[in-house]
Amino acid sequence: MVTTDGLLNARSLTRLGAAVRRLRLERGFSQAGLAEAAGVSRQWIINLERGRTEGLEIGRLMKVLDELDASLAVRDHQGGY
């Protein structure tokens, strides 16, 4: 899942959830601790990590990633970038 440049492949909700879980554990957060820091519910974190967040709110995701000191990138696979 991790490439040599430190990127986590998250081309699906399941992979995105796995990436968030991995980062959360590496940073020493519990689900409850991360939820509190990001201003979301623990259940929302649980659902995100399981890839079950249909209609994912990008604002909430960005708050979670900010607390993990991570970012979201969009890569153009078709353009070769």
FIMAR-115229 format. One record per atom (N, C-alpha, C): atom name; residue in three letters; x, y, z; residue number from 1. Coordinates in steps of 0.02 Angstrom, whole numbers, always signed. Layout:
N
name=CA resn=ALA east=X north=Y up=Z resi=NUM
...
***
This chain:
81
name=N resn=MET east=+40 north=-59 up=+0 resi=1
name=CA resn=MET east=+0 north=+0 up=+0 resi=1
name=C resn=MET east=+43 north=+63 up=+0 resi=1
name=N resn=VAL east=+103 north=+62 up=+28 resi=2
name=CA resn=VAL east=+146 north=+121 up=+30 resi=2
name=C resn=VAL east=+196 north=+117 up=-27 resi=2
name=N resn=THR east=+205 north=+173 up=-61 resi=3
name=CA resn=THR east=+254 north=+176 up=-114 resi=3
name=C resn=THR east=+319 north=+205 up=-86 resi=3
name=N resn=THR east=+372 north=+204 up=-127 resi=4
name=CA resn=THR east=+436 north=+228 up=-103 resi=4
name=C resn=THR east=+436 north=+303 up=-88 resi=4
name=N resn=ASP east=+388 north=+339 up=-116 resi=5
name=CA resn=ASP east=+384 north=+411 up=-103 resi=5
name=C resn=ASP east=+339 north=+428 up=-44 resi=5
name=N resn=GLY east=+318 north=+377 up=-6 resi=6
name=CA resn=GLY east=+278 north=+388 up=+54 resi=6
name=C resn=GLY east=+204 north=+397 up=+42 resi=6
name=N resn=LEU east=+182 north=+386 up=-20 resi=7
name=CA resn=LEU east=+111 north=+392 up=-35 resi=7
name=C resn=LEU east=+74 north=+328 up=-18 resi=7
name=N resn=LEU east=+14 north=+336 up=+7 resi=8
name=CA resn=LEU east=-30 north=+279 up=+20 resi=8
name=C resn=LEU east=-82 north=+276 up=-35 resi=8
name=N resn=ASN east=-89 north=+219 up=-67 resi=9
name=CA resn=ASN east=-137 north=+210 up=-121 resi=9
name=C resn=ASN east=-207 north=+205 up=-92 resi=9
name=N resn=ALA east=-250 north=+251 up=-109 resi=10
name=CA resn=ALA east=-318 north=+250 up=-82 resi=10
name=C resn=ALA east=-368 north=+262 up=-139 resi=10
name=N resn=ARG east=-371 north=+214 up=-184 resi=11
name=CA resn=ARG east=-415 north=+221 up=-243 resi=11
name=C resn=ARG east=-485 north=+195 up=-230 resi=11
name=N resn=SER east=-501 north=+177 up=-168 resi=12
name=CA resn=SER east=-568 north=+156 up=-149 resi=12
name=C resn=SER east=-579 north=+176 up=-77 resi=12
name=N resn=LEU east=-642 north=+175 up=-55 resi=13
name=CA resn=LEU east=-656 north=+191 up=+15 resi=13
name=C resn=LEU east=-623 north=+141 up=+62 resi=13
name=N resn=THR east=-619 north=+79 up=+42 resi=14
name=CA resn=THR east=-587 north=+28 up=+83 resi=14
name=C resn=THR east=-513 north=+43 up=+92 resi=14
name=N resn=ARG east=-479 north=+61 up=+38 resi=15
name=CA resn=ARG east=-408 north=+77 up=+43 resi=15
name=C resn=ARG east=-396 north=+143 up=+80 resi=15
name=N resn=LEU east=-441 north=+191 up=+71 resi=16
name=CA resn=LEU east=-436 north=+253 up=+107 resi=16
name=C resn=LEU east=-442 north=+240 up=+182 resi=16
name=N resn=GLY east=-490 north=+199 up=+201 resi=17
name=CA resn=GLY east=-499 north=+182 up=+271 resi=17
name=C resn=GLY east=-439 north=+147 up=+300 resi=17
name=N resn=ALA east=-409 north=+101 up=+262 resi=18
name=CA resn=ALA east=-350 north=+66 up=+285 resi=18
name=C resn=ALA east=-291 north=+114 up=+294 resi=18
name=N resn=ALA east=-286 north=+163 up=+249 resi=19
name=CA resn=ALA east=-232 north=+212 up=+254 resi=19
name=C resn=ALA east=-241 north=+256 up=+317 resi=19
name=N resn=VAL east=-302 north=+277 up=+329 resi=20
name=CA resn=VAL east=-316 north=+318 up=+389 resi=20
name=C resn=VAL east=-302 north=+277 up=+452 resi=20
name=N resn=ARG east=-323 north=+214 up=+453 resi=21
name=CA resn=ARG east=-310 north=+172 up=+511 resi=21
name=C resn=ARG east=-235 north=+165 up=+524 resi=21
name=N resn=ARG east=-198 north=+151 up=+471 resi=22
name=CA resn=ARG east=-126 north=+143 up=+477 resi=22
name=C resn=ARG east=-94 north=+207 up=+506 resi=22
name=N resn=LEU east=-112 north=+264 up=+478 resi=23
name=CA resn=LEU east=-85 north=+327 up=+502 resi=23
name=C resn=LEU east=-105 north=+340 up=+575 resi=23
name=N resn=ARG east=-167 north=+325 up=+591 resi=24
name=CA resn=ARG east=-191 north=+335 up=+660 resi=24
name=C resn=ARG east=-150 north=+294 up=+709 resi=24
name=N resn=LEU east=-138 north=+231 up=+692 resi=25
name=CA resn=LEU east=-99 north=+188 up=+737 resi=25
name=C resn=LEU east=-27 north=+211 up=+741 resi=25
name=N resn=GLU east=+3 north=+230 up=+684 resi=26
name=CA resn=GLU east=+72 north=+254 up=+684 resi=26
name=C resn=GLU east=+80 north=+317 up=+726 resi=26
name=N resn=ARG east=+28 north=+359 up=+726 resi=27
name=CA resn=ARG east=+31 north=+422 up=+764 resi=27
name=C resn=ARG east=+10 north=+413 up=+838 resi=27
name=N resn=GLY east=-11 north=+353 up=+856 resi=28
name=CA resn=GLY east=-28 north=+339 up=+926 resi=28
name=C resn=GLY east=-97 north=+363 up=+948 resi=28
name=N resn=PHE east=-142 north=+373 up=+900 resi=29
name=CA resn=PHE east=-210 north=+394 up=+917 resi=29
name=C resn=PHE east=-254 north=+333 up=+928 resi=29
name=N resn=SER east=-299 north=+337 up=+976 resi=30
name=CA resn=SER east=-355 north=+290 up=+979 resi=30
name=C resn=SER east=-408 north=+317 up=+932 resi=30
name=N resn=GLN east=-458 north=+276 up=+916 resi=31
name=CA resn=GLN east=-512 north=+301 up=+875 resi=31
name=C resn=GLN east=-548 north=+358 up=+909 resi=31
name=N resn=ALA east=-559 north=+352 up=+974 resi=32
name=CA resn=ALA east=-593 north=+404 up=+1012 resi=32
name=C resn=ALA east=-551 north=+468 up=+1014 resi=32
name=N resn=GLY east=-486 north=+461 up=+1023 resi=33
name=CA resn=GLY east=-443 north=+519 up=+1027 resi=33
name=C resn=GLY east=-440 north=+557 up=+961 resi=33
name=N resn=LEU east=-435 north=+520 up=+906 resi=34
name=CA resn=LEU east=-434 north=+552 up=+841 resi=34
name=C resn=LEU east=-501 north=+586 up=+827 resi=34
name=N resn=ALA east=-555 north=+551 up=+844 resi=35
name=CA resn=ALA east=-621 north=+579 up=+833 resi=35
name=C resn=ALA east=-629 north=+645 up=+870 resi=35
name=N resn=GLU east=-608 north=+646 up=+933 resi=36
name=CA resn=GLU east=-614 north=+707 up=+973 resi=36
name=C resn=GLU east=-572 north=+763 up=+944 resi=36
name=N resn=ALA east=-510 north=+748 up=+925 resi=37
name=CA resn=ALA east=-465 north=+798 up=+898 resi=37
name=C resn=ALA east=-492 north=+827 up=+832 resi=37
name=N resn=ALA east=-524 north=+785 up=+792 resi=38
name=CA resn=ALA east=-548 north=+807 up=+727 resi=38
name=C resn=ALA east=-619 north=+833 up=+729 resi=38
name=N resn=GLY east=-653 north=+826 up=+785 resi=39
name=CA resn=GLY east=-721 north=+851 up=+790 resi=39
name=C resn=GLY east=-772 north=+809 up=+755 resi=39
name=N resn=VAL east=-759 north=+743 up=+752 resi=40
name=CA resn=VAL east=-807 north=+696 up=+723 resi=40
name=C resn=VAL east=-822 north=+643 up=+775 resi=40
name=N resn=SER east=-871 north=+601 up=+762 resi=41
name=CA resn=SER east=-888 north=+549 up=+810 resi=41
name=C resn=SER east=-842 north=+489 up=+802 resi=41
name=N resn=ARG east=-835 north=+450 up=+855 resi=42
name=CA resn=ARG east=-795 north=+389 up=+851 resi=42
name=C resn=ARG east=-826 north=+342 up=+799 resi=42
name=N resn=GLN east=-892 north=+340 up=+796 resi=43
name=CA resn=GLN east=-925 north=+296 up=+747 resi=43
name=C resn=GLN east=-908 north=+317 up=+676 resi=43
name=N resn=TRP east=-899 north=+382 up=+664 resi=44
name=CA resn=TRP east=-880 north=+405 up=+598 resi=44
name=C resn=TRP east=-811 north=+380 up=+580 resi=44
name=N resn=ILE east=-764 north=+382 up=+628 resi=45
name=CA resn=ILE east=-696 north=+355 up=+618 resi=45
name=C resn=ILE east=-700 north=+280 up=+604 resi=45
name=N resn=ILE east=-739 north=+244 up=+643 resi=46
name=CA resn=ILE east=-747 north=+172 up=+634 resi=46
name=C resn=ILE east=-772 north=+158 up=+563 resi=46
name=N resn=ASN east=-824 north=+193 up=+542 resi=47
name=CA resn=ASN east=-851 north=+183 up=+475 resi=47
name=C resn=ASN east=-800 north=+201 up=+421 resi=47
name=N resn=LEU east=-763 north=+255 up=+431 resi=48
name=CA resn=LEU east=-712 north=+275 up=+382 resi=48
name=C resn=LEU east=-660 north=+220 up=+375 resi=48
name=N resn=GLU east=-635 north=+195 up=+432 resi=49
name=CA resn=GLU east=-583 north=+143 up=+430 resi=49
name=C resn=GLU east=-608 north=+78 up=+399 resi=49
name=N resn=ARG east=-672 north=+66 up=+402 resi=50
name=CA resn=ARG east=-701 north=+6 up=+372 resi=50
name=C resn=ARG east=-721 north=+17 up=+299 resi=50
name=N resn=GLY east=-712 north=+78 up=+274 resi=51
name=CA resn=GLY east=-732 north=+93 up=+206 resi=51
name=C resn=GLY east=-806 north=+96 up=+196 resi=51
name=N resn=ARG east=-842 north=+111 up=+250 resi=52
name=CA resn=ARG east=-915 north=+111 up=+248 resi=52
name=C resn=ARG east=-945 north=+180 up=+254 resi=52
name=N resn=THR east=-909 north=+229 up=+231 resi=53
name=CA resn=THR east=-933 north=+298 up=+238 resi=53
name=C resn=THR east=-960 north=+320 up=+170 resi=53
name=N resn=GLU east=-1019 north=+295 up=+153 resi=54
name=CA resn=GLU east=-1051 north=+316 up=+91 resi=54
name=C resn=GLU east=-1068 north=+390 up=+97 resi=54
name=N resn=GLY east=-1060 north=+427 up=+43 resi=55
name=CA resn=GLY east=-1073 north=+498 up=+45 resi=55
name=C resn=GLY east=-1024 north=+534 up=+90 resi=55
name=N resn=LEU east=-962 north=+511 up=+90 resi=56
name=CA resn=LEU east=-909 north=+538 up=+131 resi=56
name=C resn=LEU east=-906 north=+614 up=+126 resi=56
name=N resn=GLU east=-907 north=+648 up=+183 resi=57
name=CA resn=GLU east=-902 north=+720 up=+183 resi=57
name=C resn=GLU east=-828 north=+739 up=+182 resi=57
name=N resn=ILE east=-807 north=+772 up=+129 resi=58
name=CA resn=ILE east=-737 north=+788 up=+120 resi=58
name=C resn=ILE east=-711 north=+834 up=+175 resi=58
name=N resn=GLY east=-752 north=+878 up=+200 resi=59
name=CA resn=GLY east=-731 north=+922 up=+254 resi=59
name=C resn=GLY east=-711 north=+884 up=+316 resi=59
name=N resn=ARG east=-750 north=+834 up=+334 resi=60
name=CA resn=ARG east=-734 north=+792 up=+391 resi=60
name=C resn=ARG east=-670 north=+753 up=+379 resi=60
name=N resn=LEU east=-664 north=+726 up=+320 resi=61
name=CA resn=LEU east=-603 north=+688 up=+303 resi=61
name=C resn=LEU east=-542 north=+733 up=+308 resi=61
name=N resn=MET east=-547 north=+794 up=+284 resi=62
name=CA resn=MET east=-490 north=+840 up=+287 resi=62
name=C resn=MET east=-470 north=+856 up=+359 resi=62
name=N resn=LYS east=-520 north=+862 up=+404 resi=63
name=CA resn=LYS east=-505 north=+874 up=+475 resi=63
name=C resn=LYS east=-468 north=+815 up=+504 resi=63
name=N resn=VAL east=-489 north=+755 up=+488 resi=64
name=CA resn=VAL east=-456 north=+694 up=+512 resi=64
name=C resn=VAL east=-384 north=+692 up=+486 resi=64
name=N resn=LEU east=-375 north=+702 up=+421 resi=65
name=CA resn=LEU east=-308 north=+701 up=+392 resi=65
name=C resn=LEU east=-264 north=+755 up=+421 resi=65
name=N resn=ASP east=-293 north=+814 up=+435 resi=66
name=CA resn=ASP east=-254 north=+867 up=+466 resi=66
name=C resn=ASP east=-228 north=+847 up=+534 resi=66
name=N resn=GLU east=-270 north=+814 up=+574 resi=67
name=CA resn=GLU east=-249 north=+790 up=+640 resi=67
name=C resn=GLU east=-194 north=+737 up=+635 resi=67
name=N resn=LEU east=-194 north=+700 up=+580 resi=68
name=CA resn=LEU east=-143 north=+648 up=+569 resi=68
name=C resn=LEU east=-81 north=+676 up=+535 resi=68
name=N resn=ASP east=-81 north=+741 up=+521 resi=69
name=CA resn=ASP east=-27 north=+773 up=+485 resi=69
name=C resn=ASP east=-16 north=+739 up=+417 resi=69
name=N resn=ALA east=-72 north=+727 up=+383 resi=70
name=CA resn=ALA east=-72 north=+694 up=+318 resi=70
name=C resn=ALA east=-112 north=+738 up=+270 resi=70
name=N resn=SER east=-107 north=+722 up=+206 resi=71
name=CA resn=SER east=-144 north=+761 up=+157 resi=71
name=C resn=SER east=-175 north=+714 up=+105 resi=71
name=N resn=LEU east=-218 north=+742 up=+66 resi=72
name=CA resn=LEU east=-252 north=+706 up=+13 resi=72
name=C resn=LEU east=-226 north=+733 up=-53 resi=72
name=N resn=ALA east=-206 north=+690 up=-98 resi=73
name=CA resn=ALA east=-182 north=+711 up=-164 resi=73
name=C resn=ALA east=-222 north=+676 up=-217 resi=73
name=N resn=VAL east=-230 north=+710 up=-273 resi=74
name=CA resn=VAL east=-264 north=+681 up=-331 resi=74
name=C resn=VAL east=-211 north=+673 up=-384 resi=74
name=N resn=ARG east=-204 north=+611 up=-407 resi=75
name=CA resn=ARG east=-153 north=+596 up=-457 resi=75
name=C resn=ARG east=-188 north=+579 up=-523 resi=75
name=N resn=ASP east=-165 north=+609 up=-577 resi=76
name=CA resn=ASP east=-191 north=+596 up=-643 resi=76
name=C resn=ASP east=-154 north=+536 up=-672 resi=76
name=N resn=HIS east=-183 north=+478 up=-668 resi=77
name=CA resn=HIS east=-152 north=+418 up=-693 resi=77
name=C resn=HIS east=-153 north=+416 up=-770 resi=77
name=N resn=GLN east=-203 north=+447 up=-799 resi=78
name=CA resn=GLN east=-209 north=+446 up=-871 resi=78
name=C resn=GLN east=-158 north=+492 up=-904 resi=78
name=N resn=GLY east=-143 north=+548 up=-872 resi=79
name=CA resn=GLY east=-97 north=+597 up=-900 resi=79
name=C resn=GLY east=-24 north=+582 up=-887 resi=79
name=N resn=GLY east=-10 north=+531 up=-848 resi=80
name=CA resn=GLY east=+59 north=+512 up=-835 resi=80
name=C resn=GLY east=+95 north=+556 up=-784 resi=80
name=N resn=TYR east=+57 north=+593 up=-745 resi=81
name=CA resn=TYR east=+88 north=+638 up=-696 resi=81
name=C resn=TYR east=+101 north=+601 up=-631 resi=81
***
